[in-house]
Amino acid sequence: MTFDTAVSVPSSLRFVVHPLPAAGVRPNELARTMIPHPLMYQELAHNPEYTLYNGRLTPAFLDHATADEMYWKVRREVILRHTGELPLEIVGPDAEALLQRVFTRDVSTVRVGRCSYQFACYHDGGMITDGVLVRLAADRFWFGQADGDLYSWFRAHALDLDVQVLNPDVWISQVQGPRSLEVLEAVIDGPMPERFNYFDMAEVSIAGQSIIITRTGFSNELGWEFYLAPDIDAAAVGDRILSVGEEFGMIITSADVFRARRIEAGLLNAGSDFDMTTTPFDVGLGGMVDFDKGDFSGRTALHAVSDTPCRTWGMRVADGVAHLGRVLVSRSTGDIIGRVCSSGWSPFQSSGVAIVRFDSTDYGPDDIVGVACIDTTDTTDTTDHDGVICTLPMIDPDRLIPRGKLVDIPQPPLTLA
């Protein structure tokens, strides 16, 4: 199937994608920077709007379910989400050595068949992007990166090393929610992997196709991800997962499904919750900087600020959804004191939720600040609300849910039951 891409809502950087007949279609000059997921066709029935992520099209909106309905699906049942994460392959005798130069965490402790959350910093300590590292073999890794450019950074640090940095043209999709492992057991061709704990990797067969799966995801729910390589029948895999998943209540979802859920879970989004101007210590990730592992990009700068307190917190707004941007105000002085980095509505908490970053370390949990919010009846107006600062994660602080150790299914309000 071929696709025509056109800007639909320029102000929100969204795109509408229309299927075109194959005959007579001209090559798309934007194909290299607006690449569709191989399973995009599963989304087209739901009037999708797309945004760009790593030069890939990823759905920002689907019309068959509201954001609240998607939220409850991932918290109570199961969802399918096609992502724009970009796996890079690092392979060769010095693959581990290259990753040790780039990442702040010790890669040598990641066993074959395991995954690890990693991020990279510039030499001044500013953060580039993050993602999930998968160790396929002693000398071969995939790094499913969030939005950003790590390919050039890897290449720049590979000088004098026997290593290759490749784009293997792999795509990632997620199956998330309390019933996700039931779906996995139903779709694979054989028995469940002998070992498939949180952040494990396994190779399984689905619809006769050999694929890599990982016990990871961006929801802080029980879940797994599957990696679609270019040499398999991706449609056969995707169609089996979706058709079998529907028996468990699965729906396909857009970015709306994770907005409130990942905020209340304290999962940071590259480019909004952290960027080149923030260090890991600014955003609460200082515990993932390992100064004992040897030299790495940014080590000297990070060591100099390693005692810097965190400036990034959660925030609840009882009756509104905070605007993004520099809209945090001191209640005592009226001065602007920080930024709302991510914002949404949590149906479970019945409040607006946000990730915020203050200009100083003077603010923290239980402080009350003023915040400009979107009026629920007129989204062009703003009103001043109280925002209550809190720790992250807001719920499940020990991350027991994705480990399968907390299986209580949350109840929605009666109006949504």
Beta strands, then each sheet from edge to edge (+ up, - down):
strand 1: 2-9
strand 2: 14-20
strand 3: 49-53
strand 4: 56-61
strand 5: 79-82
strand 6: 86-91
strand 7: 115-121
strand 8: 127-137
strand 9: 140-145
strand 10: 164-166
strand 11: 171-176
strand 12: 201-206
strand 13: 209-214
strand 14: 223-228
strand 15: 251-253
strand 16: 312-317
strand 17: 321-322
strand 18: 325-329
strand 19: 336-346
strand 20: 351-358
strand 21: 368-374
strand 22: 382-390
sheet 1: 1+ 2- 3+ 4-
sheet 2: 12+ 13- 14+ 11- 5+ 15+
sheet 3: 7+ 8- 9+ 6- 10+
sheet 4: 17+ 21- 18+ 19- 20+ 16- 22+
end
